[in-house]
Structures are given as C-alpha cells and as structure tokens.
Amino acid sequence: MACALKPVAVTDERMERLPPGVTAPYGHACANCARAKCKCITREQGNCERCHRLGKECTPSAGIRKCGVRKPSIANRRSRLEDKLDDLVSLLRKEHTAKPQSTNISMPEQFNTANSQTNAAGCWINTPVSTGTKSTTTPQASPASNGNEHLDDGETLFQAEDMFSNFRTCHLGSFPFVRLPISVTKLKSEKPFLWSSIRAVCTRNPTRQLNLGLQFKEVVGKEIVDGQRSVDLLLALMVYSILLLSYEVSRGYYFARGRPYLGLLCNLIKTLISDLRIDKPIEDKPSLLLLCPKPFVFYEPPKSSEPLNNEGRRALLGSFVLISLTGPLMALRIEPMRWVPQMDDSLEKLSMEEEYPEDKIIVAITRIARVTSEALQLTKRALEEPDCAESLLLHIKCLQTSIEKEKSIMPIEMLQNKIVSSFIYNAEAVIYSAALPHTIPLKPNHPYEFRRIQYLHSCLQAVKSCLENFLSISQSQHIGISMIVWTQFSHSLQTLYYLCMLDYPGWDREAARATADPVLCMERAIVIFEQMHADMGIEDDSVLTRGIQAMKMTVPVWRAAVDKSTSGSTAPVGGNMAMMDPTLMEMPDDVFADIFGPWS
C-alpha cells in the first residue's frame, strides 16, 4: 500500500550550498524553473540565472516525496490464499448439492482419459481416475442395496452385473485376452472404454444396442483423432472386433458393415500397440543417432523404461492372434503382425507365473496361431509369385513338424479344450490346403506330385476334425464364441466343398464326400443354430437368423453342385471357385456374407 504524498520544501540553505554555475540536481530547482521544466543554474547571490534574467523572485520549490509500496507479509498472503480456497470449496459444495452427480457412462463425458496415461517414454501406466466436479464414477453399492439403483440411463445394477457376468463366463472363455476386475463398478471406474464396449455387445435390447454402438463409435473416433492412447481403448477395440459375430448382438451390424470396417479396426489395434510401445523392447541405451559425427539435431526417440505387465502381455498376444488369422482367412487387405521378441517373452512369463487360469488358453492358441500365420503367408506368396510355388511343398513338411512340436508341449487339458482344438485343426487344414492345385500348379509327372495327393488326404482329415469339433461345442460355448472360431469353421467348410468338387488325377471325389459331406455339415449347423435361436428367444432380425437364412440358401446350390461332381460328370480341374457360394453374395453388407463368402 502506498503511503501519503508529503511535500518537501527546498530551502535557501540547500540552494546556497550548491556552488555557482552548477545545475541544481533533481528536486533542488526553484519553483519557477521547476514549473517551466528548465535547468536551474545557481548564482553567487543565491538566486538562479533564469530568475535573475527574467527579474522574477527565486523561491524554492515544494518537492513531493513518494513512498515505496509496502509488501505484505508472508502470513498475510497465506491468510488471503486460505480465504480464497475456502470460498472456492464452499462454491463447489453448493453446486454439488444443487445438481446430482451424473452417472451416465454411455455419453462421451464418461471417458476420462486420466485413468490411463502415458509417460514420457510412451509406456502406459494405470492410474486412479481423478475426482472433480465432472466425475462420472459410480460409488460402490452398499450391502443393503436392492440392485434397483440406476448405473446408466434405464440400466439397473442387476442388469449391469448380468452383462458383466455373461461376458466373463461366456465370451472370455473362447478368447481370454483380458482379466476383468471383481466387480462391475470397479471395471466401470478403471476402464470406461472397455465397459462401454461390453455393454454394446451384451445388451439384448436391439434399439439400445444400436444406440450404444453409435455412441461408442463417436467417442472412439474422437479419442483416436485427438491422439489419445491407452490400454483401455486398445482392449475396447479388441472386444469390438473379436465379438463381431456374437449371438448376443441382436442387430449384428450396429457397428460393422463388412470386411472393410473390420480391416479398419485391425489397423487401429496395430497402431495403438505401436504407439503404446507394447511390442517394443525396453530402451536403456542412448539413441544410435548420437554416434553420428554430425551434431544431433533430431529429437531422441522415446524410451520404454517401464517393463511390460501381464495385462499388456495378454493384449499383445491377443492382438497378434486376431490380426494374423482374421485378416488372411477373411481376405482383409491388412498386413499381418510381425512376430517380435516381446511375444516370446510374454509367452514365457504368462506360462511361468500362472496368474490367471485362462492364461494357458491364450498361450496355447498364440503358439498355434504363429504356425498358422506362417503357413498363410507362404501360401499368399505362392499365389503372388508362381516361381516360388514349387518350394511351398517343401515348407509343408516343416510346418507340419512345427505344429506337432507345439502339440507335444501342451498339457492334456489344453488338447481336450474345444477352442484350442479348433485352432489346432484349422492350423493343420491351412498347412495342407497349400497343396491345392490352384495354389501350386505342377506339371504332369513332377517329382513332388506324389506328395500332393498325400497332403490333400491330410487336409481332408483336418477339415473334417475342425467341423466335427465346431459342431460338438456346447450351446453355452456357442453363445459367446469369438469371430476367429467362426472364420475357422467357414474356412474348413469351404475347403471341404472345394475338395469334393476337385477333379484331379489320383483324387477320388466320391471318397472325399463319403469321408465328410459339406452339405450335411451345413445342415447340422443349421439345426444347432435354430435350436439356439429358439432357446435364447431373440428377435428374428438378428445375426443368428441372418446366418441361418444364408446357409439355407446355400444348401441347395451346394447339393446340386456336389451331386453333379460325384455322379461322374467332369468338373474343371482344380474346382470351380465361382460356384462355391453365389447366393451369399446377395448380402454384401452383412457379416455372414463376408465370412461364408468365397475366401479365395
């Protein structure tokens, strides 16, 4: 605070002390010179030169002294700050009392990105959700709660717990890529993205499911564009993709419009894994660019200083299985994920620690998927480069040895698991299907020709085992089966149809149909799906009913073609890929049309 202005008179004595001919310093000029803002030069007689020249009376001026600003003490500043904080807290309490806390997690406000942040090295670290005026976390239900409290708009605690339990018991059994917390409220507060995707998949109300799917798409799109990266978002996209054909999805296409959209999801998953540096090694050395003789002018690449935990390991392995198998089997235009040393480390850590019983399943199917991915890439290369086709027959033996090695190290309970068995049989079918004539065209009497017939018989047994395994799965497992198992069933069914249509020297089509009839397998699948539809009581316009309708339209076409082929009529050598499923192409936007359509 500034003090009062005090006038200070300049006396004659102060003027007299100045030597003659000297300009008076600041504050010592006479009143006339100070008013005129001129120099005041003293004389021997005591007056100044200007007043003497003008004939004026030289009187001293009354100066004004200004005191400095007095700084408040530390105690006063602390007291004022405390008063401001008290006022702010009081204001927040009044607003909180006036407006009830919002708990709608289906809207974009529920996605608080603070719960999963990234450090400077790019590794994700889970942190508690911050609290504030816009907090959307739901308080824990008290023991006396009756379950009728609303977690979301029109959704009770009982309904949320039912969806949570259904997802844990049904869906994760076929593809355990994530470990869920013990309660739905904890999942909602820790991983809102994952919970939103689970709700969209497990909700049975078609209208509500459609709205939840649209809201999820909008929020995820905004997060991706804004550059937000978190393991929560990665797991949500994996649920979104893996459960594409869930029987729970009443409308089935609330978020997908066929293979292009699924390819987009797979590419987003690959991008998130790369941005989160889950597939990168721990960098404890400086950048190699520092060794350059020129000055370092680029930013040093981010380092992964935090070791990967089991949650990140499951997500990494699950993403590899999803992208490496779904892309080639459904003819998606995406590059498969490369096998990196971090995946070997993840397999070893999950196998040794045994933190979660279902970790054995994700480890087993990842080992099998690695061999399957190699077989698919070799087959693709043979189709693109005919000069390399002959060498593919040599690789089949090596791939067969690899799959037998993986089976030998698996425990007995894993070999008896229906999901793991589906991956094993599909891997064998993919390996041996590389010997099909349209993949490896050989000249007559080629030295490797005798191996082709042997591999075709092995392929026939593999697809038969895969189909029998799929049709023997219990209804409870069918309800939550993943899209990967669906693609394996589709691939085996169409490979069997191709073998029954194959007209090749030394190949018996009638014996192939007697071993496994593709028409009978499809009819058995229709009966199983119709029984499931009746027991579940879902609406007629669902993914399940669309799949049943598509297969019913395919049965007469396949039966006529197979009957004609096995009755002695001549079919084109190598089969007719255009005849495989013409009716299903009438539904190009439906998911079933993409899976059961031609996979060539």
Secondary structure as UniProt FT lines:
FT   STRAND          6..9
FT   HELIX           12..17
FT   TURN            20..21
FT   TURN            26..27
FT   HELIX           31..36
FT   STRAND          41..42
FT   TURN            44..45
FT   HELIX           49..54
FT   STRAND          62..65
FT   HELIX           74..98
FT   TURN            105..106
FT   HELIX           108..110
FT   HELIX           113..115
FT   STRAND          116..118
FT   TURN            120..121
FT   STRAND          124..126
FT   TURN            133..134
FT   TURN            143..144
FT   STRAND          150..152
FT   TURN            153..154
FT   STRAND          155..156
FT   HELIX           157..166
FT   HELIX           167..171
FT   HELIX           172..174
FT   HELIX           184..190
FT   HELIX           192..202
FT   HELIX           206..225
FT   TURN            226..227
FT   HELIX           231..242
FT   TURN            243..245
FT   TURN            247..248
FT   HELIX           259..275
FT   TURN            276..279
FT   HELIX           288..291
FT   HELIX           310..329
FT   TURN            330..331
FT   HELIX           341..353
FT   TURN            357..358
FT   HELIX           359..384
FT   HELIX           386..388
FT   HELIX           389..408
FT   HELIX           412..415
FT   HELIX           418..432
FT   HELIX           433..435
FT   TURN            437..439
FT   TURN            444..445
FT   TURN            447..448
FT   HELIX           449..471
FT   HELIX           475..479
FT   HELIX           483..501
FT   TURN            505..506
FT   HELIX           509..515
FT   HELIX           518..536
FT   HELIX           543..566
FT   TURN            567..568
FT   HELIX           577..579
FT   HELIX           583..586
FT   TURN            588..589
FT   HELIX           591..596
//
